[in-house]
Amino acid sequence: MSKFLQKQLILVFLGCFIAMNTHAAQIFITNYPSEANAKVFATKYQSEANCIVYETQYSSDNEPGVWFYTKYKSDARATIYCTQYKLEADLIVYYTKYKSDARCRY
């Protein structure tokens, strides 16, 4: 499978559970890339991002692009690995301070 197709499938997967979920996207961060559904790179520039993410403290928030980080992998809808290299990433995110800015575009 080509790397482009693999990235597109991961974005579709993440997009489906983020958009259809009635609660915030429950995310678990792993230290192992082999465990992750997606490798994520956090950018400083909103224009580079596939997703603009708002980090919430409440799992009941139900808007696209709102992520809730869970302590346990079994509670998560997706597992991500945070990479420090943009070229390695399947998903590029920008963290916003404002919930109203949160969204994912593909």
C-alpha positions as CSV (number, residue, x, y, z in Angstrom):
1,M,0.0,0.0,0.0
2,S,1.4,3.4,-0.9
3,K,2.3,5.9,1.8
4,F,-0.2,8.4,0.3
5,L,-3.1,5.9,0.4
6,Q,-2.1,4.8,3.9
7,K,-2.2,8.4,5.1
8,Q,-5.6,9.0,3.5
9,L,-7.1,5.9,5.2
10,I,-5.8,7.0,8.6
11,L,-7.3,10.5,8.0
12,V,-10.6,8.9,7.1
13,F,-10.5,6.7,10.1
14,L,-9.8,9.6,12.5
15,G,-12.3,11.8,10.7
16,C,-15.1,9.2,11.1
17,F,-14.7,8.8,14.8
18,I,-14.2,12.5,15.5
19,A,-17.2,13.6,13.5
20,M,-19.7,10.8,14.5
21,N,-18.7,10.5,18.1
22,T,-21.2,12.0,20.6
23,H,-18.3,12.8,23.0
24,A,-14.9,14.4,22.5
25,A,-12.5,12.2,20.6
26,Q,-10.8,10.1,23.3
27,I,-7.1,9.9,22.5
28,F,-4.4,7.9,24.0
29,I,-0.7,8.9,23.4
30,T,1.7,6.0,23.1
31,N,5.4,5.9,23.3
32,Y,5.6,3.3,20.5
33,P,4.9,4.1,16.9
34,S,3.9,0.5,16.2
35,E,0.9,0.7,18.6
36,A,-0.4,3.9,17.1
37,N,-3.3,4.4,14.7
38,A,-1.6,7.5,13.5
39,K,1.7,9.4,13.8
40,V,0.9,13.0,14.7
41,F,3.1,16.1,14.3
42,A,2.1,19.3,16.2
43,T,2.8,22.4,14.1
44,K,3.2,26.0,15.2
45,Y,1.3,27.2,12.1
46,Q,-2.4,26.8,11.6
47,S,-2.1,26.9,7.8
48,E,0.0,23.7,7.8
49,A,-2.5,21.7,9.8
50,N,-4.9,19.0,8.7
51,C,-6.7,19.3,12.0
52,I,-7.1,22.2,14.4
53,V,-7.4,20.6,17.8
54,Y,-8.8,22.0,21.0
55,E,-7.7,20.0,24.1
56,T,-10.5,19.6,26.5
57,Q,-10.7,18.5,30.1
58,Y,-14.1,17.0,29.7
59,S,-14.9,13.8,27.7
60,S,-18.5,15.0,27.2
61,D,-17.5,17.8,24.8
62,N,-19.0,16.8,21.5
63,E,-17.6,19.0,18.7
64,P,-15.3,18.1,15.8
65,G,-11.7,18.7,16.5
66,V,-12.1,18.5,20.3
67,W,-9.8,15.9,21.8
68,F,-9.8,14.5,25.3
69,Y,-6.6,12.7,26.3
70,T,-7.3,9.5,28.3
71,K,-4.9,7.9,30.8
72,Y,-5.8,4.4,29.7
73,K,-5.4,2.9,26.2
74,S,-8.6,0.8,26.7
75,D,-10.7,4.0,27.1
76,A,-9.4,5.5,23.9
77,R,-11.1,5.6,20.5
78,A,-7.7,6.2,18.8
79,T,-4.0,5.8,19.8
80,I,-1.5,8.3,18.5
81,Y,2.2,8.6,18.5
82,C,3.6,12.1,18.6
83,T,6.6,12.5,16.3
84,Q,9.0,15.4,16.1
85,Y,9.4,15.0,12.3
86,K,6.7,16.5,10.0
87,L,7.6,14.1,7.1
88,E,7.0,11.1,9.3
89,A,3.5,12.2,10.3
90,D,0.2,10.9,9.1
91,L,-1.7,13.8,10.7
92,I,-0.5,17.4,11.2
93,V,-2.3,19.2,14.1
94,Y,-2.3,22.7,15.4
95,Y,-3.5,23.2,19.0
96,T,-5.8,26.2,19.4
97,K,-6.7,28.0,22.6
98,Y,-10.3,28.5,21.3
99,K,-12.9,25.7,21.1
100,S,-14.7,27.5,18.3
101,D,-11.6,27.2,16.1
102,A,-11.4,23.4,16.4
103,R,-12.1,21.5,13.1
104,C,-10.5,18.9,10.9
105,R,-10.2,19.3,7.1
106,Y,-9.1,16.7,4.7
